[in-house]
Amino acid sequence: MSALDGKAIVIIGGTSGIGRAAARAFAREGARMVLVGREDGYLDETARELGAHARVLGGDAAQPDTAAAAVKMCRDSFGTLDGLYHVAGGSGRLFGDGRLHELPDRAVSDTLALNLHSVIWSNRAAIRAWREEGRGGSVLNLASVLALSPSPRYFATAVYAAAKEGIIGFSRSIAACYAPSDIRVNVLAPGLTDTPMARRAVTDPAILAFLRRKQPLQGGRVAVPEDLDAASVFFMSDGSRFCTGQVLAVDGGWSVSEGGPQ
């Protein structure tokens, strides 16, 4: 039997990058899914690729109703909800996120809405469903290594880091609250990963040179989305049935490396 046979999972941010890689991995392990993504070309492409394994829903994760609609679609389509994987988020640079003394007001509100508020909405929708059914389930939230190990020279995005640290605190808080209901909540904290959001960083020669020392596993490379697949499958599976409130850094050694000159 595959690790996720019979599981019904919602992936918020499941049509590109880390979320889409996870969707492929979940499909190989037998899961059925509802994938939420923005209204763009990835929606139809993802639906074609995953076929009967997935339903695809367009929406903005920062809006409270989006996750609730995804959870409803999952229960209506597959009869249940077993897991929620929240991947959606993104750099706040578009809004002006950066060094604190330079922040415009919009950078604070919009970056938090995209990266932290969206997690609160999706987790709330899943936990409400499980409490209504009187059953447990698994939540996996995506944070960032920047919540654990700052890097101000190249990644001085203060509000993004605050949001990702907020995800960790939020996840541990609700893990403690809902453990008696057999609802488990865990976090992945990836290093720099080659996704559409990270295009600026993964094409910058200076950052790539820095990464060879800061993220030194496997020759100091940029992570690819598939590097997180095994961990996400584990946390969505019954293999993690005795794990909650945990933060796993999948960061190529970033959080234990200095990144200075060799």
N, C-alpha and C positions, 0 to 999 in steps of 0.2 A: 504494500500500500504506500502511495506517495504521501508526503508530509502534510499536504493540505487537501487531501481528498474530501469532498463534501463540504468544504468551508466556503462561506459566502463573505466576501470582504469588500469594503469600500476603500478606495484609494483617492484621497483628496490631492490633486496634482498628479494624476496618473497617466497623463497623455504625452509627457515629454520627460527627458532627463532621468533622474533617479526613480521617479514614480513609474515611468513607462518600463524601465528595465525591471523593476520589481514586478510589474504586471506580467511581463513575459515569464519571469521566474515562477510566479504564483500559478500561472496557467500550466506550466510544465509539471507543477506539483499537484494539479487537479482542482485548483480553486475556481470558483465563479466570482465575478467581480462587477462592481459599478465603479467606473473611473470618471472622476470629475476633472475637467480642464477648461481653460479659457476658450472662448469662441474664436478659434483660429484653425488653420489647416491641419493641426495635429489631431483634431477630433475625428474626422472621417478616416484619416490614415490609421489611427489607432483602432478604430472600430473594424476596419477591414483586416488588419493584422491579427487581431485576437478573436475575431469571429464570435462563435457561440459562447466562448468563455466570458465575454464581457458585455455590459451595457455601458454606453458612454453618455455623459451628461455635461452640457456646457453651462458654465456659471462662474461667478466670482467668489472665491473662497472667503474673501473678507466680508461678504454679506451673510448675515446669520441664517437666512432661509436656504442657502445653497446646500449646506451639509445635511440639513433636515430633509431636503428633497432627495438627496442621494441615499440616505438611510431608508427612507420610505420606498424608493425604487428598488433597493436591494431586498427589502422584506417582501415587497409585492412580487418581484421577479423570481426570487429564489426561496421564499418562505421563511427566511431567517437572516440574521446578521451575526457573524462570528468574530469579525475583526475590523478594525479601522486603522489604516496607515495614513497619517497626515504628513505629506511631503511638501505641499504648496507653501510658497514663500518666495522671497527674492531680495536682492540688494536694494537698499534705500537710496542709492546714489542718484537715481532718477528724480527723487524728491528733494535732493540736497543733503542727504545724510553724509556725515564726515566727522571732522573734529568738532568738539562740543562748542567752542567759542564761535564757530562759523555756521552753526545750524540755523536754518530758517524754521519757523513754526511748523510748516507743512511737513518737513522731514520727520518730525516727531510723530505726528498723528498718523500720517500715511504709512510710515515704515512699521509702526506698531500694529496698525490695522491689518497689513498684509502678513506679518510674520508672527504676531502673538494673538491678536483678537481672533484670527481665522482658526487657530488651534483650539481656542476656548469654545468657539461655536461648534466645531466638528466633534470634539470630545463630549460636549454637552448632548449633542444629538444622539450619539452612540449610547451614552450611559442612560439617557432617558429611555431609549428603546429596550435596553437590557433590564432596567428596573421594571418597566411595564410588563416584560415577559417573565420576570423573576428568574433570570438566568445570568451567567457570567459571560465574559468575552475578553478580547485582547485589544488594547490600544497601543500603537507605536507612533511616537511623535519624532519628527526630524528637527534636531537643533543644529549646532555647528561647533566645530572645534574652537571657533573664536569666542564662544561662551566660556571656555575652559582655559584657553591659552591665547591671550591677545597678541596681535602683531601690528603695532601702530605704524610702522614704516610704510607698509603697502596696503594695509587693511584697517585704516582708522575710521571705521563706520560705527560710531558710538551707539546709535539707536538700534541698529541691526544686532550688535553684540548684546545689548540690553534685552532685546526681544528674545534672542536665542537662550540667554540665561534665564529669562522669564519662563520659557517653555520647560526648562529643567525643573525650576521651582514649582511651577504649576503641576507638572506631571507627577512629581513626588508627593505633592500635597493630595492630589486626588487618588493616587495609588494607595496612600495610607487610609483615606476616607472609605474607599470602596473595596478594599481587600476582603472584608467580611462577606461581601456579595460575590466573591470569586471573579471580580473584575480586575484585571491586571493592566498596568500602565508603565511602559518603558520608553526609553529614548535612545536614538542613535545620534552621534555627533561626528559627522564626517569632516575630513580635511578638505583641501581644495580639490574639487571634482569637476571634470569636464562636462558642463551642462550649458544650455543656452544662457542661463543667468550669469555664468562665470566667464563669458567670452572675453571680457576685458582682461581678466587676470591670466587666463591660460594662453593668451597670445602675446603677452608682454615678456620680452627676453629677460628683463631684469628680475621679474617675479619668478620666471622659470629657473634662473640661476640661483635665486634665493631658495627655491623649493628643493633643489638638489641637496641642500644641507638641512632645511627645516622639516622636510617630509621624506626622510632618507630611505625608507624601505623600497626594495626593487629598483635601485638605481636613482632614487629621488625623483620619481615621476609624478605627474598629475594623476589623481584617481580617475577611474572611469565609473560610470553609474553601476555597472555590474559588480564592482568591488563590494557593494553593500547588499547584494542579493542574498547571500547565505545568512547574514544576520537578520534581514527582514523576514525571510522564510522561517527562521527559528522562532522569532518573537510572535509570528502569526500562528505558529503550530502548537500542538499540545506538548511538544518538547520543552516549551517555556512555561509549563503550567505552574511551576513553583517559583517563578521569577516575577517580581514587580518592584517598581520604584528604582530601576537600574538605569544607568547611563553608560552606553558602550561607545567609546571613541573608535571609529574606523578611519584613522587619520594618517596612516603611513609613518607613524612615529612623530608627527608634528608636536603633540602635547608633551613629549619627553625630549625634544631636541631644541638646541639653542638657536640654530639658524645663522650663527655668526661665521666668520671666515674660518676655513679649515687650516 
